Structure formats: C-alpha cells, structure tokens
Amino acid sequence: MEKFKELEFDDINVQKILAGEFEENLKSISRMLKVSVSSRGTKIFIKGEGEAVDIAEKTIKELYREIKEGFAISKKDVEEKLFEIKRKSAKPEIESEGVANTSDEKPNENLVIITTYRGKKIVPKTPNQISYVKAIEENDLVFVIGPAGTGKTYLAVAVAVQYLKSGRVSKLVLTRPAVEAGEKIGYLPGGILEKVDPFMRPIYDCLYDILDYREVSKLIERGILEVIPIAFMRGRTISDAFIIVDEAQNLTYDQVKMTLTRMGLGSKMILTADLTQIDIQKSGLSGLDQILGGIEGIAFVYLNHQDVVRHPVVSKIIQAFERYDKMREEKEKIPKK
C-alpha cells in the first residue's frame, strides 16, 4: 500500500548536510528503498510502499539527530544507517539487547570510542560489538573471532588510537602475518618494508579513516606507531603499548606462542581472526580457548553475521557458506556403503 510522509525540521543547515551535495544522500535512500525522496525548504517528502517509507523516515530522523549531536556523515554512513534500521525493523529483539534504537531517544554518548579527524564519531553498532569494546577495556588480552565485515579490526584500531591520544599507552603496534590468500604474487620490488606493505594495507586503511594521513606519517616517523609483519615481533618485549594482531587465524601454533609472549608491562593486545578464511595448513588458534580460557585478564569474543556492517549481501554470503560447510561436514560423517 502506497504511503506519503512529510517531515519538517527546525534547522535548515543541518537538513542541508543531511541531504548532501546535490541531495546525494537523499538519492541514496531513494534508490536503496525504491521510494521517492525530495526536499523543499525545511521539509522532506517521502512517497512509496508503506514499510519502505517508514524505514526511510526513521533513517532520515536518525541521521538528522546524529548531525545535530556532532556526527559527520558521508554517503557510506547513510547507507550503513539504512542497513542498520532495516535490520532492526526485521529483528526488533536486537533493540532490546542494548543498541541505541531508532526512536526519538538521543544516541548514547558513552558508546562513542573516538571522533575521527573528519568529525565522524565511531561507535559499536550491535550488542556483540558493544561486548567486544567492553572486553577490550576490561582485559589485557582479547581474542575476537568472527567473519568478514564485523568490525573486528576497525573497532580495535579505533580503541587503540583513543588509548594513545588519552595517554593510556605510549605506542601502537599493528601487525599481521604476511600470508598470500591462496594466490602467488611473485617477486615484489623494493626493500623488505616495501615488499610487505601490500599485506599491511588493510590496517593502513583503518588508520587513514580515523587519523589524517599527515598525522599517521608523523607517528610512524617518531616511532610511536609501527605497522609491521608478524616476523618483526620475534625477540622483542613491547611495554606500555596497544598491540593489534590482525588476521591471527594465519598464525602457526609457534607464532601464536611467540606473539603472546611479546607483551610487556602496561601493554594490551588484541588478536582478530576469521576462522573461515585460514590460508595456512593449520591455524595456531585452533583449540586455544581450551588452553587459555578461564585465565583472568584474557577474553574470547565471538561475532557473527548479525554484526556485519558492510553491504547486507555480505551477511547473506556468510550465512550461505556456513550452511554449505555444515552440510558438507555432515555428508563426510556418513559412512559409505
């Protein structure tokens, strides 16, 4: 059934930011929900199918409120907010578990991790992500395990930068194994750092989204920030630092032991892993929760497809692979006649 909504706002400057240049943000909402969205003066008009109009209204009101609260928004933020509200509309029980809802209630400022150099406030968006951030605060060693797109690395980097800026640590060390994901890339030119740079790129992407490029360069020059392959960790004791070990599922058992024992006094370490994307023969993380589980100061956090904050099709892809893998495992258990 077709529905029409007319929204009026009290701050035309905020509404202009919401609409975006050439109304690109409103056009994104219109395209993604297949509704008509237009603005005139302080008013925004929505027309289309009932449920889609309701979701568009909630998205626009939520974005308007966040801009007034100091959040900077981009086209990507608009899309993420829309996906988030669609997910909540389909699964209302998520709201009751602690995520800021889409009513007229103000967003919980206590959940803001850090504000980026562009003015965007980074917050955990799902109950599991909130538990993840709390686990980092309450423990010195945290293993976070989950599929692609659940914010494992991004949230860890955001918390790490916040720790550095607030003086809680004096150094950041971001590391990951230099493992090829199934393909051979052959000879790479340059010195050792240039050779491993492509493997470190995902970490740099997170940093550049939070800090200005020049600030990252200065931190590296001063030795306050290190982005290095896991092999460079051997033989070191790293104190008063926030250490992030990304793609930890590609560490061997010996590498896991070596890495965990690099922690010095005053340090905190986060290991992120996606056990569905192991690129080595056997991951050193297998069964690690049985070895280290129950030790004070160590936490294991698990994220799932409901925590995916990328394109919604990513969540569906993850679920499809999980179903297929389960079916294949069950088939292999059946003895052949």
N, C-alpha and C positions, 0 to 999 in steps of 0.2 A: 504494500500500500504506500502510495506516494505521500511524502510529508514535507512541510515547509517550516523553516525556523528563521527567525530574525533576532540576531544578537546585537546588543548595543553596549559599547564600552565607554568609560569615563575619561580615558587618556588616549587621545588620538596619536600621540608619539609612540606609545607602547604598541598600539594597534598597527602602526606602520612597520615597526620592527617585526611584529608577528606576521604580517602579510608578506614581508620580504620585498626585495627589489623586483619590480615588475610583477609583484604578487606571486613570486615563485613558490613561496611556502603554501599559499592557499591553492595554487595549481597542483602541488604535490598531493595535498589532501584530496582534492577533487579527482585526480587521476587514480589514486590508490583505492578510493572508496566508490568510484563511479557515481559521484554526486556533483551537483552544480554548486560552486562556492564563489561568491563575488563580494566586493566591499564597496561602500559609498559613505564617505564621511566617517562617522564613528560607528557605523553599522556594518555587520557582515551577514550575508544572506546564504542560507543553505537549502537546497532542494534536491529531493531524491527519495530512494526507498527508505522506509521508516527506520530500521536498525542502523543503516549506514549514516543517516542524518544524525541519529543520536550519538554515534561514535565520533562523527565529525565535530559535533557540538562540544562533547567532553574534551576532545583533543584541543580544540581552539581555546576553550576556557582554561584548561590546564596550562597551556603554553603562555597565555596572556598573564596568568597569575605568576608563573615562574619568571617571566621577563620583569614584572614589577618587583619581584623578590631579588632581582640582581643576576639572574641566569642569562647568559648569552646563548642564543640559539642559532644553529646552522640548518641547512636543508636536511642533513643527516639526523640532527636532533629531532626535527619534525617527524621524520619517518619512524625513528625509534619510539617516540612518544605515541604515535598512532598504533604501532605494533603492540606496544605495552598495553594500551587501553583496549585494543581488540582482544588481547589475551585475557585481560581481566573481565571483559564482558562475557567471554566464553567460559571462564573459570572463576566465578565470583568468590570462591573459597580462598583464593590467593590473597584477596584484600584483608580477610580476617586474620591472616597469619603475620601481619605487621608491615606490609608495604604501604607507603603513602597512597591513599586512594584517589579517585578522580572526582570526589565531591568538592564542595567549596572550602574544605579544610586546607589550611596552609601546609606546604611541604615541610617535613621535619628537618630543621636546620642542623640537628645533631648528627644526621646521617651524612652530611657533606664532608668528604675527605679532604678535598683541596679545590681551589679555584685556579683554572689554567690561565696562562698569560693572555688568552683571548676573552677571559671573563666567564668561561663555562664552569659551572660547579659540578664536580664529579661526585656522584652518589651511587651506592649499591642499589640495584633496582628490583631485586627479588629477595624473598626470605632467605634462600640459601646464600646469596651474595652478602646479605647483611651478617649472617652467621660467619661467613668467611672473613670479613673485615674484623669482626669481634674476636675471632680466633687469633688473628694476627696480633691484635692488641694484647691479648691475654696470655700468649705463648711465645717462647723464643724460637721454636722450630715448628713450622706448619707445612704439611703436605696437602696440596689442593689438587684433586683429581676430578676431571670432567672433560666432556667433549669440546670440540672447537666452538668458539664464539660465545663462551660462557663468562668471559671477563677475567679469566684466571691471571693472565699476565698484566693486563691493563690495570686492574684494581691493585695488584701488588706493586706496580710501578708508581701508581698514584699515592699509595700509602708510604712508599719508600721516599718519594720526593717530599711529602709532608713531614716525615721524620727528619729529613735533612734540613729543611727550611726552619723547623721549630727547634733545631739544635739537639734533638734527641739522639742523633748519631752524627759522626763527623765525615762519613764516607758512604758512597753507594758502590756496590759491586754487582754487576749484572752479567750473568754468564749462561751459556748453553752449550751443549755438545755440537761440534762441527760434523754432523752426520748428514749424508746425502739421503734424500727421501725417495730411495728406490731408483734414482737415475744417476748416471755417471756424468759429472760436469767437466771432467778432463782437467787439463792444465789451466791454472789461473795465473795471470801475470802479477808482478809486484812482490813486495816483501810479505812476511808471514801475516801481518795485520791486514794488509790488503787482500790476501788470499782468503782469510776467514770472515772478512767484512760482510759478504752476502749472507752468511749464516746468522749474523748478528742483526740483520736488517729489521726483523720484526720487533726487536727490543728498541732500536732507534725510532721506529715508527711511533711506539708508545711515548717515548721521551719527547719527541717533537710535537706531539699533540698536547702535551702538558706544559713543556717549557719552550721558550723561544730558542731558535737554532743557535743564536749567539751565546745564550746562557749555557746551553749544553756544551758548546765548544770550550767556553771558559772553564767549566767544571772539569772537563777532560784534561785541559792544559795544566790545571792546578793539581791534578791527581786526586781530586775529590770524587770523581766519577770514573769508574772503569767498566768498559763493556768488552768482555774477553771470552775466548773459548775455554771450555772446562779444563783443558790440559794445562792452562796457565795457573790453575789453582793449586797444583801439586807443590808441596813443601812449604806452603805459607800458613801463617796464623793471622787471621783477619779480625782485629778487635775494633770495638766502637763503630760498627758498620751495619748497614742493612744490605743483606746478600739475597739476591734472587737467582735461583737456578731454574731456568726455563727449559721446557721440553725434557724434563727429567726422566721420562719413560725411556729415553735413548741412552741412559747411563747404564753401564755394566754394574754388576754387584760390587766389584772392586772400586769402581769410580764413585759409587754411592758412598761407600765407607770412607774413601779419601775426601770426598766433598764435605760430608757431615762433620768430619773432624777438623775442618779448617776454621770453625767458629772460635773466636777469641772472646775475651771478656767484653761485655756490653754490646754484643752483636745479636742480630736477629736474622734468621734465614727462612726463606720461603722456597719450596720446591713445587713447581707446577708441572702437571703431567696429564696427558691424554692417552690412556691405555689402549685405545682403539687405533692409535697411529704409532705403533712401535716399528722403528726402522732398523733394529738390530736383531740378532738371533734370539737373545733372551734378555729381557729387561731386569735390571737390578732392583726395581721397585716391587717385583712380584713377591708377595708374602711379607713385605716389610712391615705392614701394620701388625702382623703377629709377633714380629721381633721387637718393635718399638712401642706398640700400643700399650697404653696404661702408664707410660713414663710421664711424670709431672713435667710440664713445660713443653710437651710435644702434642700436637693436634693433627688429626686427619679430617679434612673437609671434602665432601663429595658434592659436585654439581651435576646437573642433568639437563636434558633437552629443554626443560621449562625455564632454564636460566639463560638460554641463548638470546643474545641481544643483537645478533646480525639479522639479515634478511630472514623472514619467517620460514622460507623454504629450507633453510639450513636445519632448523629443528625437525622438519619432516624427513629430511635426508638422514639425519642421525637416527631417528626412530626406525626408518626403513631398514638401515643397515643392522640395527640392533635386533630387529625381528628376523632378518635373514641369517645373521650369525647364530642366533638361538636355534633356529630351525635346522641349520647345518650341523650344529653340535648334537642335537637330538637324533639326527639321522645317523651320525657317526657312532652313536651309542648302540644303535640297533644292530645286533649280530646278524651277519649274512648267513642265509640258509644253504 
